[in-house]
């Protein structure tokens, strides 16, 4: 059971002050700083909530309240800091108590006042946790100048600051898009006698290179890091290599890449991929392939993104044979090709009018345990339609729908249009019937083609059968049958007019 004593009264009341009244702590603790029992009296007289809470909670507080009321006649605002020092029994509380007060205060400015007041007390040293909590509160509220002030005041008081706190400050400035302050934090760490780590260096470099006009300062920091006791690692080189590649300075990136070997720093797969991607963007796909061979010769296993970059570039450069050979080599070299690699090559062959070769790749991927997806089928059917192989394209459409894939309306339109152009209206209707059966609505232009094709059929018996076959399906509103109907009317009028002119 707790007992209330004069020296401990302020420790019990500090949470109440912060949570119930929002008074400025400096004013309460400095302007009204007398014996603790007089603070109790002043708060009770000014804040009925506190009075009610204390008086109703326990009769244990009554002796202290009586003493407080007897001494509350003293004028509270006439005391200064000198008088405070003459009162050895006053204390704001332990560092743990201050940490809880700072953490529970939603107002960052008031939290800083609590922290500053505590730091002004003799022999008080705040915990690293309370310092970090306050830094995060100020950072979220974008009080960046107060963060700088806090660092300066802590240095003048001799309070230690851990590397973790600097890491969070760097993160705050990165999220706030302030590269100059992140760079300044690096040198501030050194001033505080805190040795920066490679991880902190890399974080600052990432923040700097995200701004094009800070790439050169980032490079200068990278070159001078060794003088400050920080050794750049592979990630440090990768950050700068990527920045210079995106900036178009491929030669500097290559220089950095070669420096890694000179300084006994082992490049990783990402190091090679950065250069390969840059070479492919500059249409130097042969150089990228040579770099891949160098990787393989040195025992590296390229990742899927490296292969995807090369496959895409080879297909765009119309080097389909090399792309297919690379696709076949992937599994041998320890990297199983996935659906994106196969689709890249399939689209490359279809773009160049080699849809039959693309069909073979589709068969290969299934035999290798990689199932085709919607993109695979649609790329293939579009390629087949472009080459006039509508029957084969129709088979693949039926295969994809049987596997639960819903073809895009452009694929259906291409098939319907292709069959109609060669006079195979029955096949067009069959494609449309299959689409309606699966609940997919064709585009109204597709309906126009169907209607026009049906009207061209001279055999009225066959015409009736085709219409019955299509219309027995459930046609939803989004099939645009109204537009198709208007197109049918216009077509019949034109046909009647042409017949009357011939007569």
C-alpha positions as CSV (number, residue, x, y, z in Angstrom):
1,X,0.0,0.0,0.0
2,X,1.4,3.4,-1.0
3,X,1.9,6.3,1.4
4,X,1.9,10.0,0.4
5,X,4.9,11.9,1.5
6,X,6.0,15.5,0.7
7,X,9.0,14.5,-1.4
8,X,7.0,12.0,-3.4
9,X,3.9,14.1,-4.0
10,X,5.2,15.6,-7.2
11,X,6.0,12.1,-8.6
12,X,2.3,11.2,-8.2
13,X,1.0,14.4,-9.7
14,X,3.2,14.7,-12.8
15,X,1.1,12.3,-14.8
16,X,-2.0,14.0,-13.8
17,X,-0.6,17.4,-14.8
18,X,0.3,16.1,-18.3
19,X,-2.8,14.1,-19.0
20,X,-5.6,16.3,-17.4
21,X,-4.6,19.9,-17.6
22,X,-2.2,20.5,-20.6
23,X,-0.4,23.3,-18.5
24,X,3.1,24.2,-19.5
25,X,5.4,22.1,-17.3
26,X,8.1,24.8,-17.2
27,X,5.6,27.3,-15.8
28,X,4.3,24.9,-13.2
29,X,7.7,23.6,-12.2
30,X,9.6,26.9,-12.4
31,X,7.2,29.8,-11.7
32,X,5.3,27.8,-9.1
33,X,8.1,25.8,-7.6
34,X,7.9,25.6,-3.8
35,X,7.5,22.8,-1.3
36,X,5.7,19.8,-2.8
37,X,2.7,20.2,-0.4
38,X,2.2,23.8,-1.7
39,X,2.2,22.5,-5.3
40,X,-0.5,20.1,-4.2
41,X,-2.6,22.9,-2.8
42,X,-2.2,25.1,-5.8
43,X,-3.2,22.3,-8.2
44,X,-6.1,21.3,-6.1
45,X,-7.4,24.8,-5.9
46,X,-7.0,25.4,-9.7
47,X,-8.1,22.0,-10.9
48,X,-11.3,20.6,-9.4
49,X,-10.7,17.3,-11.3
50,X,-7.5,16.6,-9.4
51,X,-9.2,17.6,-6.1
52,X,-12.1,15.2,-6.7
53,X,-9.8,12.5,-7.9
54,X,-7.6,12.6,-4.9
55,X,-10.2,13.2,-2.3
56,X,-12.4,10.4,-3.6
57,X,-9.7,7.8,-4.1
58,X,-8.4,7.4,-0.6
59,X,-8.5,9.0,2.9
60,X,-4.8,8.3,2.9
61,X,-4.1,11.7,1.1
62,X,-6.0,13.8,3.7
63,X,-3.0,14.7,5.9
64,X,-1.0,15.9,3.0
65,X,-4.0,17.9,1.7
66,X,-4.5,19.6,5.1
67,X,-0.8,20.5,5.2
68,X,-1.0,21.8,1.6
69,X,-4.1,24.1,2.4
70,X,-2.3,25.5,5.4
71,X,0.7,26.5,3.3
72,X,-1.1,27.6,0.2
73,X,-1.1,31.3,1.3
74,X,2.4,31.7,0.0
75,X,2.8,33.7,-3.2
76,X,3.8,31.1,-5.8
77,X,5.3,33.3,-8.5
78,X,8.0,35.0,-6.4
79,X,10.4,32.1,-6.4
80,X,13.3,31.6,-8.7
81,X,15.9,29.0,-9.6
82,X,18.1,30.0,-6.7
83,X,15.3,29.2,-4.2
84,X,14.8,25.9,-6.0
85,X,18.3,24.8,-5.2
86,X,17.7,25.5,-1.5
87,X,15.1,22.8,-1.5
88,X,17.0,19.5,-1.5
89,X,13.8,17.5,-1.1
90,X,12.4,18.4,-4.5
91,X,12.9,16.0,-7.5
92,X,11.1,15.5,-10.8
93,X,11.5,11.8,-10.6
94,X,13.7,9.1,-12.0
95,X,14.8,8.8,-15.7
96,X,12.2,6.1,-16.1
97,X,9.5,8.4,-14.8
98,X,10.6,11.1,-17.2
99,X,10.6,8.6,-20.1
100,X,7.0,7.7,-19.3
101,X,6.0,11.4,-19.1
102,X,7.6,12.1,-22.5
103,X,6.1,9.0,-24.1
104,X,2.5,9.8,-22.8
105,X,2.5,13.4,-24.0
106,X,0.9,13.8,-27.4
107,X,2.1,17.4,-27.8
108,X,5.8,17.2,-28.9
109,X,6.5,20.7,-27.8
110,X,5.3,20.0,-24.3
111,X,7.1,16.7,-24.3
112,X,10.3,18.6,-25.1
113,X,9.6,21.1,-22.2
114,X,9.3,18.1,-19.8
115,X,12.5,16.7,-21.1
116,X,14.4,20.0,-20.9
117,X,13.2,20.7,-17.4
118,X,14.3,17.3,-16.2
119,X,17.7,17.8,-17.9
120,X,18.2,21.1,-15.9
121,X,17.9,19.3,-12.6
122,X,21.3,18.6,-10.9
123,X,22.8,15.1,-11.4
124,X,19.9,14.1,-13.8
125,X,20.9,12.1,-16.9
126,X,18.1,11.1,-19.3
127,X,17.8,7.6,-20.6
128,X,18.6,6.9,-24.3
129,X,15.0,5.7,-24.7
130,X,13.4,9.0,-23.6
131,X,15.8,10.8,-25.9
132,X,14.8,8.6,-28.8
133,X,11.1,8.9,-28.1
134,X,11.4,12.7,-28.1
135,X,13.4,12.7,-31.3
136,X,10.7,10.6,-33.0
137,X,7.9,12.8,-31.7
138,X,9.7,15.9,-33.0
139,X,10.5,14.2,-36.3
140,X,6.9,13.1,-37.0
141,X,5.8,16.7,-36.4
142,X,8.6,18.1,-38.6
143,X,10.2,20.1,-35.8
144,X,13.6,19.6,-37.4
145,X,15.2,22.7,-35.9
146,X,14.3,21.5,-32.4
147,X,16.1,18.2,-33.1
148,X,19.2,20.2,-33.9
149,X,18.8,22.2,-30.7
150,X,18.3,19.0,-28.7
151,X,21.6,17.6,-30.0
152,X,23.5,20.7,-29.2
153,X,22.1,21.0,-25.7
154,X,22.8,17.3,-25.0
155,X,26.3,17.7,-26.2
156,X,26.8,20.8,-23.9
157,X,25.4,18.8,-20.9
158,X,27.6,15.8,-21.7
159,X,24.7,13.4,-22.2
160,X,25.8,10.5,-24.4
161,X,23.9,9.8,-27.6
162,X,23.9,6.3,-29.0
163,X,24.4,5.3,-32.7
164,X,20.8,4.0,-32.8
165,X,19.5,7.5,-32.2
166,X,21.6,8.8,-35.1
167,X,20.2,6.0,-37.3
168,X,16.7,7.1,-36.5
169,X,17.6,10.8,-37.2
170,X,18.9,9.8,-40.6
171,X,15.7,7.9,-41.3
172,X,13.6,10.9,-40.3
173,X,15.5,13.2,-42.7
174,X,15.2,10.6,-45.5
175,X,11.5,10.3,-45.1
176,X,11.2,14.1,-45.0
177,X,13.2,14.3,-48.3
178,X,16.0,16.4,-46.7
179,X,19.2,15.0,-48.1
180,X,21.3,18.0,-46.9
181,X,20.3,17.3,-43.3
182,X,21.0,13.6,-43.7
183,X,24.5,14.5,-44.9
184,X,25.0,16.9,-42.0
185,X,24.0,14.1,-39.6
186,X,27.0,12.0,-40.7
187,X,29.5,14.7,-39.7
188,X,27.5,15.4,-36.5
189,X,28.0,11.8,-35.5
190,X,31.7,12.3,-35.8
191,X,31.6,15.5,-33.7
192,X,29.8,13.5,-31.0
193,X,32.6,10.9,-31.0
194,X,30.2,8.3,-32.4
195,X,31.7,6.1,-35.1
196,X,29.4,5.8,-38.1
197,X,28.8,2.3,-39.4
198,X,28.7,1.0,-43.0
199,X,24.9,0.6,-42.6
200,X,24.5,4.3,-41.7
201,X,26.8,5.3,-44.5
202,X,24.7,3.3,-47.0
203,X,21.4,4.8,-45.7
204,X,22.8,8.3,-46.2
205,X,24.1,7.5,-49.7
206,X,20.6,6.1,-50.7
207,X,19.0,9.4,-49.5
208,X,21.5,11.5,-51.4
209,X,21.5,9.7,-54.7
210,X,17.7,9.8,-54.8
211,X,18.2,13.5,-55.7
212,X,20.1,14.0,-59.0
213,X,21.9,17.1,-57.8
214,X,23.2,15.3,-54.7
215,X,25.0,12.5,-56.6
216,X,28.3,14.3,-56.6
217,X,28.1,15.1,-52.8
218,X,27.3,11.4,-52.3
219,X,30.4,10.4,-54.3
220,X,32.6,12.8,-52.3
221,X,31.2,11.3,-49.0
222,X,31.9,7.8,-50.4
223,X,35.5,8.7,-51.2
224,X,36.2,10.3,-47.9
225,X,34.5,7.7,-45.7
226,X,37.7,5.8,-45.1
227,X,39.3,8.9,-43.6
228,X,36.5,8.9,-41.0
229,X,36.9,5.2,-40.2
230,X,34.0,3.9,-42.3
231,X,34.8,1.2,-44.8
232,X,32.4,1.1,-47.8
233,X,31.1,-2.3,-48.6
234,X,29.5,-4.0,-51.6
235,X,26.2,-2.3,-51.1
236,X,27.9,1.1,-50.9
237,X,29.4,0.5,-54.4
238,X,26.1,-0.8,-55.7
239,X,24.3,2.3,-54.6
240,X,26.7,4.6,-56.4
241,X,26.9,2.4,-59.5
242,X,23.2,2.4,-59.9
243,X,23.0,6.2,-59.4
244,X,25.7,6.8,-62.1
245,X,24.0,4.3,-64.5
246,X,20.7,6.1,-64.2
247,X,22.5,9.4,-64.6
248,X,24.0,8.1,-67.9
249,X,27.6,7.9,-66.5
250,X,28.2,4.3,-67.4
251,X,32.0,4.8,-67.5
252,X,32.1,5.9,-63.8
253,X,29.9,2.9,-62.9
254,X,32.4,0.6,-64.6
255,X,35.3,2.3,-62.8
256,X,33.6,1.7,-59.5
257,X,33.0,-1.9,-60.4
258,X,36.7,-2.5,-61.2
259,X,37.7,-0.7,-58.0
260,X,35.9,-3.4,-56.0
261,X,38.3,-6.0,-57.2
262,X,41.3,-3.8,-56.5
263,X,40.2,-3.3,-52.9
264,X,39.3,-6.9,-52.2
265,X,35.6,-6.2,-52.1
266,X,33.6,-9.0,-53.7
267,X,30.8,-7.8,-56.1
268,X,27.5,-9.6,-55.8
269,X,24.9,-10.6,-58.4
270,X,23.3,-7.2,-58.0
271,X,26.6,-5.5,-59.0
272,X,26.6,-7.3,-62.3
273,X,22.8,-6.8,-62.8
274,X,23.2,-3.0,-62.4
275,X,25.7,-2.9,-65.3
276,X,23.7,-5.3,-67.4
277,X,20.6,-3.3,-67.1
278,X,22.4,-0.1,-68.0
279,X,24.0,-1.8,-71.1
280,X,20.6,-3.0,-72.2
281,X,19.1,0.5,-71.8
282,X,21.8,1.7,-74.1
283,X,21.1,-1.1,-76.6
284,X,24.5,-2.7,-75.9
285,X,23.0,-6.1,-75.5
286,X,26.2,-7.9,-76.6
287,X,28.1,-6.3,-73.8
288,X,25.4,-7.4,-71.4
289,X,25.7,-11.0,-72.7
290,X,29.5,-10.8,-72.2
291,X,28.9,-9.7,-68.7
292,X,26.6,-12.6,-68.1
293,X,29.3,-15.0,-69.3
294,X,31.8,-13.4,-67.0
295,X,29.4,-14.0,-64.1
296,X,29.0,-17.6,-65.0
297,X,32.7,-18.2,-65.4
298,X,33.4,-16.7,-61.9
299,X,30.8,-19.0,-60.3
300,X,28.0,-16.6,-59.9
301,X,24.4,-17.8,-60.3
302,X,22.5,-14.9,-62.1
303,X,19.1,-14.2,-60.6
304,X,15.8,-14.2,-62.5
305,X,15.8,-10.4,-62.9
306,X,19.2,-10.6,-64.7
307,X,17.9,-13.2,-67.1
308,X,14.6,-11.3,-67.7
309,X,16.6,-8.1,-68.6
310,X,18.7,-10.0,-71.1
311,X,15.7,-11.9,-72.6
312,X,13.7,-8.8,-73.1
313,X,16.6,-6.9,-74.7
314,X,17.4,-9.8,-77.0
315,X,13.8,-10.1,-78.2
316,X,13.6,-6.4,-78.8
317,X,16.8,-6.5,-80.9
318,X,15.2,-9.4,-82.8
319,X,17.8,-11.9,-81.7
320,X,15.3,-14.6,-81.1
321,X,17.6,-17.5,-81.6
322,X,19.9,-16.2,-78.8
323,X,16.9,-15.5,-76.6
324,X,15.7,-19.1,-77.0
325,X,19.2,-20.5,-76.3
326,X,19.5,-18.4,-73.2
327,X,16.0,-19.6,-72.0
328,X,17.2,-23.2,-72.4
329,X,20.5,-22.5,-70.5
330,X,18.8,-21.0,-67.5
331,X,17.8,-24.3,-65.9
332,X,21.2,-25.8,-66.6
333,X,22.9,-22.9,-64.9
334,X,20.8,-23.2,-61.7
335,X,18.0,-20.7,-62.4
336,X,14.6,-22.2,-63.4
337,X,12.8,-20.0,-65.9
338,X,9.5,-18.7,-64.6
339,X,6.3,-17.6,-66.4
340,X,7.7,-14.1,-67.1
341,X,10.7,-15.4,-68.9
342,X,8.6,-17.7,-71.1
343,X,6.1,-15.0,-71.8
344,X,8.8,-12.6,-72.8
345,X,10.1,-15.0,-75.5
346,X,6.6,-16.0,-76.6
347,X,5.8,-12.3,-77.2
348,X,9.1,-11.8,-79.0
349,X,8.5,-14.6,-81.5
350,X,4.8,-13.5,-82.1
351,X,5.9,-9.9,-82.8
352,X,8.3,-11.2,-85.5
353,X,5.6,-13.3,-87.1
354,X,6.9,-16.6,-85.8
355,X,3.8,-17.8,-83.9
356,X,4.4,-21.5,-84.6
357,X,7.7,-21.3,-82.8
358,X,5.9,-19.6,-80.0
359,X,3.6,-22.6,-79.8
360,X,6.6,-24.8,-79.3
361,X,7.8,-22.6,-76.4
362,X,4.3,-23.0,-74.9
363,X,4.7,-26.7,-75.0
364,X,8.2,-26.6,-73.6
365,X,7.1,-24.5,-70.6
366,X,4.3,-27.0,-69.7
367,X,6.8,-29.9,-70.0
368,X,9.1,-28.0,-67.6
369,X,6.3,-27.7,-65.0
370,X,5.5,-24.0,-65.7
371,X,1.8,-23.6,-66.5
372,X,0.8,-20.9,-69.1
373,X,-1.2,-18.0,-67.8
374,X,-3.7,-15.5,-69.5
375,X,-0.8,-13.5,-71.0
376,X,0.7,-16.6,-72.5
377,X,-2.5,-17.6,-74.3
378,X,-3.5,-14.1,-75.4
379,X,0.0,-13.3,-76.8
380,X,-0.1,-16.6,-78.7
381,X,-3.6,-16.3,-80.1
382,X,-3.0,-12.7,-81.2
383,X,0.1,-13.8,-83.0
384,X,-1.7,-16.7,-84.7
385,X,-4.5,-14.4,-85.8
386,X,-2.1,-11.9,-87.2
387,X,-0.7,-14.7,-89.4
388,X,-4.1,-15.9,-90.5
389,X,-4.0,-19.2,-88.5
390,X,-7.5,-18.8,-87.1
391,X,-8.3,-22.5,-86.6
392,X,-5.2,-23.0,-84.4
393,X,-6.0,-19.7,-82.5
394,X,-9.5,-20.9,-81.9
395,X,-8.2,-24.2,-80.4
396,X,-6.0,-22.2,-78.0
397,X,-8.9,-20.0,-77.0
398,X,-11.0,-23.0,-76.2
399,X,-8.1,-24.4,-74.2
400,X,-7.6,-21.3,-72.2
401,X,-11.4,-21.0,-71.4
402,X,-11.4,-24.6,-70.3
403,X,-8.7,-23.8,-67.8
404,X,-10.7,-20.9,-66.4
405,X,-9.1,-18.0,-68.2
406,X,-11.3,-15.3,-69.7
407,X,-9.9,-14.0,-73.0
408,X,-9.8,-10.3,-73.7
409,X,-12.4,-9.0,-76.0
410,X,-9.7,-8.0,-78.5
411,X,-8.8,-11.7,-78.9
412,X,-12.4,-12.7,-79.6
413,X,-12.8,-9.7,-82.0
414,X,-9.7,-10.8,-83.9
415,X,-11.0,-14.4,-84.3
416,X,-14.5,-13.4,-85.3
417,X,-13.2,-10.9,-87.8
418,X,-10.7,-13.3,-89.2
419,X,-13.3,-16.1,-89.8
420,X,-15.8,-13.6,-91.2
421,X,-13.3,-12.2,-93.7
422,X,-12.7,-15.7,-95.1
423,X,-16.5,-16.4,-95.3
424,X,-16.6,-18.8,-92.3
425,X,-19.5,-17.2,-90.5
426,X,-20.3,-20.5,-88.8
427,X,-16.9,-20.5,-87.1
428,X,-17.4,-16.9,-86.1
429,X,-20.7,-17.8,-84.4
430,X,-19.1,-20.8,-82.7
431,X,-16.5,-18.5,-81.2
432,X,-19.2,-16.1,-80.0
433,X,-21.2,-18.9,-78.6
434,X,-18.3,-20.2,-76.6
435,X,-17.7,-16.7,-75.2
436,X,-21.4,-16.2,-74.2
437,X,-21.4,-19.6,-72.6
438,X,-18.6,-18.5,-70.3
439,X,-20.4,-15.3,-69.4
440,X,-18.1,-12.9,-71.3
441,X,-19.7,-10.0,-73.3
442,X,-18.2,-9.3,-76.7
443,X,-17.6,-5.8,-77.8
444,X,-20.4,-4.2,-79.9
445,X,-18.0,-4.0,-82.9
446,X,-17.8,-7.8,-82.7
447,X,-21.6,-8.0,-82.8
448,X,-21.6,-5.8,-85.9
449,X,-19.3,-8.2,-87.7
450,X,-21.5,-11.2,-86.7
451,X,-24.7,-9.4,-87.8
452,X,-23.2,-8.4,-91.1
453,X,-21.9,-11.9,-91.7
454,X,-25.3,-13.4,-90.9
455,X,-27.1,-11.1,-93.3
456,X,-24.7,-12.1,-96.1
457,X,-25.8,-15.7,-95.8
458,X,-28.2,-16.5,-98.7
459,X,-29.5,-19.8,-97.2
460,X,-32.4,-18.7,-95.0
461,X,-32.5,-22.1,-93.3
462,X,-28.9,-21.8,-92.3
463,X,-29.4,-18.2,-91.3
464,X,-32.3,-19.2,-89.0
465,X,-30.2,-22.0,-87.4
466,X,-27.3,-19.6,-86.8
467,X,-29.5,-17.0,-85.2
468,X,-31.3,-19.5,-83.1
469,X,-27.9,-20.9,-81.9
470,X,-26.6,-17.5,-80.9
471,X,-29.8,-16.0,-79.4
472,X,-30.6,-19.0,-77.2
473,X,-27.6,-17.9,-75.1
474,X,-28.2,-15.5,-72.3
475,X,-27.2,-12.1,-73.5
476,X,-26.6,-9.6,-70.8
477,X,-26.9,-5.8,-71.0
478,X,-23.2,-5.2,-71.4
479,X,-23.2,-7.2,-74.7
480,X,-24.4,-4.0,-76.4
481,X,-27.0,-5.8,-78.3
482,X,-28.9,-2.5,-78.9
483,X,-26.0,-1.2,-80.9
484,X,-25.8,-4.4,-82.8
485,X,-29.6,-4.2,-83.5
486,X,-29.2,-0.7,-85.0
487,X,-26.3,-2.0,-87.1
488,X,-28.5,-4.8,-88.4
489,X,-31.2,-2.3,-89.3
490,X,-28.8,-0.1,-91.3
491,X,-27.3,-3.1,-93.0
492,X,-30.7,-4.5,-94.1
493,X,-31.8,-1.0,-95.4
494,X,-28.5,-0.8,-97.5
495,X,-29.1,-4.3,-98.8
496,X,-32.7,-3.6,-99.8
497,X,-31.7,-0.4,-101.5
498,X,-28.9,-2.2,-103.5
499,X,-31.4,-4.8,-104.6
500,X,-34.0,-2.2,-105.7
501,X,-31.3,-0.4,-107.8
502,X,-30.3,-3.7,-109.5
503,X,-34.0,-4.4,-110.3
